[in-house]
Amino acid sequence: MNDNRPIGVFDSGVGGLTFAKEIKRLLPHESMIYFGDTQHLPYGEKSREAITRFSVDITNFLKENNCKAILVACNSATSNSIDAIKEAAGNDIPVIDVISPVAEKIAFELREKIGVIATKATINSGAYKKSIRKFNKHLKVVEMATPLLVPVIEEGFANTSISKAVLETYLTNKKLEGIDSIILGCTHYPLVEKEINQVFEGKVTIVNSPLIVVNQIIYQLGREGKLASEDNIPQYDFYLSDYTDNFLKVSKKFFGKDISLTEKRLNS
């Protein structure tokens, strides 16, 4: 049994492309519809009510476009709005988030002190600490907001002296002293993973969230008989609520030059 309908993926901007890229790598026959809500980024600075409103609008859009599953490739949306997103998707469309699979895997690996860096909205929700402690209450988890990183990345300053200065300021904070692993709790952050590793001099394990999450997608779609057939020719469609040159640049880097990019304003 196969299902060649697309997987829907959404984020506030380019960050979710790190997860979409991993879907393309591990599920090469799957089509995708990606929505980047660039009009409202960064979500991490918005209220819970606003994040929920944006997320539900996008979920309805992906549902209307016949998506068979939805990946909430945004930690702020996951930590603040996942219940509303699932309700909007309905019982027939599985919703996969970017926190639960990572928390479950991390909880059962040998670690002493886990660091989490994320947006203010995600850190204020305590989502990672709560999720990890649900599986292993003995793990020490420290969370720290790093709000400048998303605008730095969205403005195209990743892997520059600007991003280096911001990362060094954040990652040398005493709060993160003694961590043996770190979760990049925002889907934008893997775009500066090499820089993060340099600041830690390779001594801290960076959790590979995209790999963990996409393996969860493979498991869930396989269990429900919704994987695409091997002869399916995948199609990748990208929608933005507000066109940005940086999104076009990053999406071309991940998916090739011939991509379909459409500006689409939603209700909110």
N, C-alpha and C positions, 0 to 999 in steps of 0.2 A: 504494500500500500504506500503510495507516494502523494505528495502535495506540492505542486510547483508554484503556488502563490508566494508572494514575497514576504520576507521578514521585515517588519517595521523597526526602525531604530531612531531614537531621538535624544537630543541634548540641547543645551543652550547655545552651542556653537560648534567649533571644530573638534572639541575634545572627544566626542563620541566616535569620531573617525578612527581612533585607535582601536576601538572595539569592532567597528565595521571592517577594518582591515583584517582583523583576526578571523572574523566570520568568513571573509573572502578566502583567506589562506586555508582554513580548516574545513570549510564547507564550500568548495569551489563551484558547486552546481546551484547554489541558492541565489535567488534574486533578492534585491534589497530596495527598500524605500527609506531614505534617510531624511529626517527633518531637523534642521538646525535653527533654533529660535533666536537668531542673532538680533532681532528687534528688542528682545527683553534681557539679553545677557548683561551682567552675570547673574544667574539665579541665586548665587550665594549671598547676595546683598538684598534680596527681596523678602517680603513677608511670606509666611506659610500659605496664607490665603491667595496671594498673587501667584506663587509657584504652582499651587494646586489648580488654579484657573487656567494658567498657560498649559499645564501638563494634560489636563482633561481635554482641552481644545485640540491639542496635537494628537492625543489618543483617538479622539473621534475622527480626525482627518485620516489617520492610518487605518482605522477600522473601515471608513468609507472607501478606502483604496484597496480593500480586499486583502489586507495583511493577515497572515495565518498565525503570527506570533508577534509580540512587541517586546523589544529590549529597551528598558529605560536606562539609557547610557548616560545617566546624570545622577551623581550622588545626592545633590540637593533635592532633586525631584523624588528620588527613592526615599530619602530620609524624612521628607515632609509630606509626601502625597501618594505613596504607593497604594494605599487602600482605595483612594478615590480613583486612581488610574485603573486598578483592577475592576472596580465597579463599572467604570465607563467602558472597558474592554468587553465585559460580559463573560459568561462562563465558557464560551467556545473558543476564546482567544487567550492562550497562555501568555502571562506577563512575567518576564524575567528581569530581575533587578541586578544592580552591580554590587550590592552589599552582602546580601544573605549567603551566596555561594562562597564568597571570599572569607567571610567570618567563620563559616562552618569548616572550611579547609584549614584555616589558620589555627583554629581552636584545638585541633588534634595533632598539630605538629609541635616538635620540641622547641619551644621558645621561652625566653625568660621575661623580656620586656619589649612590648610591641609599640611602636610609634605610629600615629595616624596624622597625616597632614591633609587638610581639606578646606572648603569654604566655610564661612561663618555659619551659614544655614545648616550645613551638615554637622559641624562641631557642636553647635548649640542644641541640636537634636539628640546628641549622644548615641547616634545610631550604631556606630561601629562597636563602641564599648558594650552597649546593651546586647548586640547580636553575638559578639564573641563570648561574653560572659554567660550567655544562655547555653552555650555548648561546653564552656570550661570556665568556671567561676574563679579559678586559681590564677589565671593569667593576669599579668600587670599590663594595662593598656593606658597609654598617655596620648591625649588628643590635642592638637594645636591648629588654630585657624591660620591660614596663609592667604589672605584675601587678595593680595596684589598679583598673585601668579596668573590668574585667569585673564585679566586685562593685558598683562604683559604678553601672554601667548597669543591672545586674540588680535593684538595689534601688530603681530609679526616680529616680536623681539625675543623669541625663543632662541637659545644658543647664541646670545650676544653678551656683551659686557653688562647690559642692563639686567638680563635674567640671572646672570652669574652673581651680581651684587645682591639682588633680592633673595636668591636662594641661600647665599652665605649668611645673610642676616637672619633668615628664618631658621635654617638648619643647625646653626651654632647656638641656638637658644638653650639655656640650661635645662629646660623642660625635657629636651630630647636626649640628654646625657645618658649614656649607658644602654641605649636601645640596641637590640641585636637584629631587629628587622623593622621595616617601615612599610605601611600601606599608603599608597598614593590615592587618597580618598576623594579624588576629583578626576574625571576622565580626561581632563586637559593635561594632567601632570605627566603621563607617560611621554609626552612630547618633549619634556626636558629631563627624562630619566637619566641620560648619560651625564648631564650636569649634576644631578643629585648624587649620583654614584661618585663623581669626582670630589664633591664636597665631603662625603663620608670616607673618601680614600679607599673605597671598595670593602670597607670593614662592616658594613651594614647590608643585610639582605633586603633587596627591594622585591616586594611581593608582586608576582606577575598576574595582576587582576584580569586583564583581557583574556589570557589563556584559561584561567579558572572559570570565568563567566561563560565563555563560548563553549567550553566542555559541558557546562550545565545546559546550554541551549541544545547541543547535540544529543545529550541524554534525554531531555524532555521531548524534543521533536521525534526522536527515535521511538520513545515509549508510546507516543500517541500516533505513530504512523504518518507523521507529517514532514518527513525529510523529502527533499526534491529528488526526482529521478536522475540517474546518472547521465541521461541524454538531454537533460534540460540545459538550454543555453541561457545563462544568467543575465539579468538586466539590472543595472544600478541607476536609480533615479534619486536625485538630490534636490531637496526643497529648502529654501531659506525664507524666513519671515522678513529679512532685510539683507539685500545683496552686500557681500564684502569680498574684496580682492583676496584677503588672506585665506578665506574659506576655499575659494577657487584654487589657489595655489596649493594648499594642503591636500585637498581632495584629488587634484590631478597627480600629486606625488604618490598618493596611495592607490589610486584606481586608474591611472592612465589619462592621456590627453582627451580622449573622446568620451566625456561624461555629460550626462543630461543634468543641467542645473537650472532650476526654475524658482523665481521669487513668488512666494505665496503668503499673503497676509491672512491671518486667522481672525477670529472674532474679538479676542481680548486686546 
